[in-house]
Amino acid sequence: MVYLLKYIKNILKTQGTEKLEMKVMIITRKDIAGKIIAYLQHQISLTELVDWAESMMMEADYEPQDYETLRDIVSRLGVADVKAFGILFYI
C-alpha cells in the first residue's frame, strides 16, 4: 500500500499538481484489541465493528512485524456479520 501511495504521489507531481499529503493509518494490535473489547462490552454494535474492519481493510496499513496476523484478524472481523462466518470464541 505504501508503494502505491508513493507511485500516486509521483504521478501527481509530474502532472504539475501541488504537494499531496496522504496519511495512512497504521493498525496495531492495540487498535484491534480495543475494538474487540468495545464490542464485547456492548459499547459498539456488531455492525459498527464490521464497518470499522471493512474500512480498515480498504484504507489502513498494518504494523510490519505483525502484518499477516493483523490483516487476517481484521479481514475476519470484516465478514463477522455474514452468518457463514460469524464470530466464535473457543474456550
Backbone as JSON, one array per atom type, in Angstrom:
{
  "sequence": "MVYLLKYIKNILKTQGTEKLEMKVMIITRKDIAGKIIAYLQHQISLTELVDWAESMMMEADYEPQDYETLRDIVSRLGVADVKAFGILFYI",
  "N": [[0.83, -1.19, 0.0], [1.95, 1.22, 0.77], [3.78, 1.58, -1.27], [2.08, 1.98, -3.43], [0.93, 4.45, -2.75], [3.2, 6.1, -2.88], [3.7, 5.87, -5.61], [1.41, 7.08, -6.7], [1.75, 9.68, -5.69], [4.07, 10.42, -7.09], [3.13, 10.41, -9.74], [1.23, 12.49, -9.63], [2.89, 14.65, -9.0], [4.45, 14.86, -11.29], [2.57, 15.74, -13.03], [2.23, 18.35, -12.46], [0.79, 18.95, -10.2], [0.15, 20.36, -6.99], [1.76, 19.85, -3.77], [0.99, 16.73, -2.37], [-0.5, 15.4, 0.34], [-0.83, 12.48, 1.89], [-2.14, 10.56, 4.37], [-1.69, 7.53, 5.94], [-3.35, 5.32, 7.97], [-1.95, 3.4, 10.5], [-2.56, 0.25, 11.63], [-2.57, -1.27, 14.77], [-1.9, -3.94, 17.15], [-3.06, -3.13, 19.5], [-5.1, -1.38, 18.64], [-6.89, -3.13, 17.34], [-7.5, -4.9, 19.43], [-8.74, -3.1, 21.17], [-11.1, -2.47, 19.75], [-12.35, -4.99, 19.67], [-12.72, -5.47, 22.4], [-14.4, -3.3, 23.01], [-16.64, -4.11, 21.57], [-17.28, -6.53, 22.9], [-17.97, -5.52, 25.38], [-20.3, -4.28, 24.82], [-20.2, -1.66, 23.9], [-19.99, -0.9, 21.31], [-21.79, -1.85, 18.37], [-22.25, -4.98, 16.53], [-22.48, -4.36, 13.85], [-21.16, -1.86, 13.73], [-18.57, -2.7, 14.4], [-17.99, -4.4, 12.24], [-18.2, -2.57, 10.1], [-16.08, -0.83, 10.75], [-13.91, -2.63, 10.52], [-14.09, -3.31, 7.79], [-13.6, -0.81, 6.58], [-11.0, -0.39, 7.47], [-9.67, -2.43, 6.16], [-9.69, -1.48, 3.6], [-8.5, 1.09, 3.73], [-6.39, 1.3, 5.57], [-3.09, 0.45, 6.85], [-0.9, -2.07, 8.19], [0.98, -2.88, 11.17], [4.31, -3.65, 10.41], [5.72, -5.89, 11.55], [3.73, -7.61, 12.43], [2.08, -8.03, 10.29], [0.68, -10.07, 8.67], [-0.86, -11.49, 10.59], [-2.44, -9.44, 11.79], [-3.78, -8.48, 9.53], [-5.26, -10.77, 8.85], [-6.94, -11.02, 11.1], [-8.41, -8.59, 11.03], [-9.66, -8.89, 8.54], [-11.24, -11.1, 9.06], [-12.94, -10.04, 11.02], [-14.25, -8.27, 9.4], [-16.06, -9.78, 7.97], [-17.78, -10.71, 9.83], [-20.48, -10.31, 10.1], [-21.71, -11.97, 8.38], [-23.57, -14.85, 8.18], [-22.41, -17.38, 7.71], [-19.79, -17.03, 8.51], [-19.45, -15.42, 10.98], [-18.69, -14.65, 14.5], [-16.87, -16.58, 16.55], [-16.01, -17.85, 19.71], [-13.66, -19.8, 21.27], [-13.18, -21.63, 24.15]],
  "CA": [[0.0, 0.0, 0.0], [2.85, 2.37, 0.82], [4.35, 1.75, -2.6], [1.04, 2.55, -4.27], [0.81, 5.86, -2.41], [4.37, 6.77, -3.44], [3.5, 5.9, -7.05], [0.39, 8.1, -6.96], [2.38, 10.98, -5.43], [4.98, 10.72, -8.2], [2.33, 10.74, -10.91], [0.65, 13.82, -9.46], [3.97, 15.64, -9.05], [4.87, 15.04, -12.68], [1.5, 16.41, -13.75], [2.17, 19.73, -12.02], [-0.1, 19.11, -9.05], [0.84, 20.78, -5.79], [2.08, 18.79, -2.82], [-0.11, 15.86, -1.96], [-0.22, 14.77, 1.62], [-1.73, 11.37, 2.17], [-1.79, 9.91, 5.62], [-2.21, 6.18, 6.04], [-3.46, 4.88, 9.35], [-1.28, 2.14, 10.79], [-3.33, -0.51, 12.61], [-1.74, -2.02, 15.71], [-2.6, -4.93, 17.98], [-3.85, -2.39, 20.49], [-6.3, -0.88, 17.96], [-7.81, -4.24, 17.12], [-7.95, -5.36, 20.75], [-9.67, -2.1, 21.68], [-12.39, -2.63, 19.07], [-12.96, -6.24, 20.11], [-13.15, -5.24, 23.79], [-15.58, -2.42, 22.96], [-17.76, -4.94, 21.12], [-17.64, -7.47, 23.97], [-18.56, -4.75, 26.47], [-21.51, -3.68, 24.25], [-20.01, -0.24, 23.65], [-20.26, -0.76, 19.88], [-22.57, -2.98, 17.85], [-21.57, -5.82, 15.55], [-22.46, -3.59, 12.6], [-20.08, -0.87, 13.84], [-17.3, -3.43, 14.35], [-17.8, -4.85, 10.86], [-17.94, -1.37, 9.29], [-14.71, -0.4, 11.06], [-12.97, -3.59, 9.92], [-14.14, -3.16, 6.33], [-12.91, 0.43, 6.18], [-9.57, -0.58, 7.73], [-9.13, -3.29, 5.1], [-9.54, -0.68, 2.38], [-7.79, 2.35, 3.89], [-5.29, 1.3, 6.53], [-1.98, -0.47, 6.72], [-0.7, -2.77, 9.45], [2.36, -2.9, 11.67], [5.06, -4.6, 9.58], [6.12, -7.12, 12.23], [2.54, -8.46, 12.63], [1.24, -7.74, 9.13], [-0.23, -11.15, 8.27], [-1.8, -11.78, 11.67], [-3.38, -8.33, 11.91], [-4.61, -8.48, 8.31], [-6.2, -11.89, 8.95], [-7.93, -10.7, 12.13], [-9.29, -7.53, 10.53], [-10.5, -9.43, 7.46], [-12.24, -11.97, 9.7], [-13.93, -9.15, 11.63], [-14.98, -7.63, 8.31], [-17.14, -10.66, 7.49], [-18.44, -11.26, 11.02], [-21.93, -10.18, 10.01], [-22.19, -13.0, 7.46], [-23.92, -16.0, 9.01], [-21.48, -18.5, 7.49], [-18.53, -16.75, 9.18], [-19.74, -15.08, 12.38], [-17.58, -14.56, 15.45], [-16.94, -17.67, 17.52], [-14.95, -17.85, 20.71], [-13.42, -21.13, 21.82], [-12.52, -21.56, 25.47]],
  "C": [[0.87, 1.26, 0.0], [3.44, 2.65, -0.55], [3.34, 2.37, -3.56], [0.89, 4.04, -4.01], [1.99, 6.66, -2.97], [4.23, 6.91, -4.96], [2.5, 6.99, -7.43], [0.97, 9.49, -6.76], [3.28, 11.38, -6.59], [4.21, 11.1, -9.46], [1.78, 12.15, -10.8], [1.7, 14.92, -9.51], [4.39, 15.9, -10.49], [3.81, 15.74, -13.51], [1.31, 17.85, -13.27], [1.23, 19.98, -10.85], [0.72, 19.53, -7.84], [1.07, 19.6, -4.87], [0.83, 18.02, -2.41], [0.29, 15.2, -0.66], [-1.27, 13.72, 1.88], [-1.25, 10.7, 3.44], [-2.47, 8.55, 5.66], [-2.22, 5.79, 7.51], [-2.78, 3.52, 9.5], [-2.06, 1.45, 11.91], [-2.37, -1.33, 13.47], [-2.58, -3.07, 16.42], [-3.54, -4.23, 18.95], [-5.15, -1.86, 19.88], [-7.34, -1.98, 17.8], [-8.36, -4.74, 18.45], [-8.98, -4.4, 21.33], [-11.05, -2.22, 21.06], [-13.1, -3.9, 19.52], [-13.49, -6.1, 21.54], [-14.39, -4.36, 23.82], [-16.81, -3.21, 22.52], [-18.22, -5.88, 22.24], [-18.3, -6.78, 25.16], [-19.81, -3.98, 26.01], [-21.41, -2.16, 24.1], [-20.23, 0.09, 22.17], [-21.02, -2.0, 19.43], [-21.72, -3.81, 16.88], [-21.46, -5.08, 14.22], [-21.33, -2.56, 12.61], [-18.71, -1.54, 13.77], [-16.98, -3.87, 12.93], [-17.48, -3.66, 9.95], [-16.52, -0.86, 9.49], [-13.71, -1.33, 10.37], [-12.94, -3.47, 8.4], [-13.41, -1.91, 5.87], [-11.41, 0.31, 6.42], [-8.93, -1.48, 6.68], [-8.86, -2.48, 3.84], [-8.56, 0.48, 2.55], [-6.52, 2.29, 4.72], [-4.17, 0.34, 6.13], [-1.73, -1.06, 8.1], [0.76, -2.69, 9.87], [3.13, -3.97, 10.91], [5.37, -5.93, 10.27], [4.95, -8.09, 12.44], [1.59, -8.38, 11.45], [0.22, -8.84, 8.85], [-1.27, -11.45, 9.34], [-2.86, -10.69, 11.79], [-4.32, -8.27, 10.71], [-5.66, -9.59, 8.39], [-7.31, -11.61, 9.97], [-8.92, -9.66, 11.62], [-10.19, -8.06, 9.42], [-11.56, -10.36, 8.02], [-13.34, -11.12, 10.37], [-14.81, -8.5, 10.56], [-16.12, -8.47, 7.75], [-17.93, -11.26, 8.65], [-19.95, -11.15, 10.96], [-22.55, -11.18, 9.02], [-22.4, -14.27, 8.27], [-22.92, -17.14, 8.89], [-20.15, -18.28, 8.21], [-18.74, -16.48, 10.67], [-18.49, -14.92, 13.22], [-17.8, -15.66, 16.48], [-15.75, -17.58, 18.46], [-14.84, -19.25, 21.3], [-12.66, -20.98, 23.15], [-11.93, -22.9, 25.8]]
}
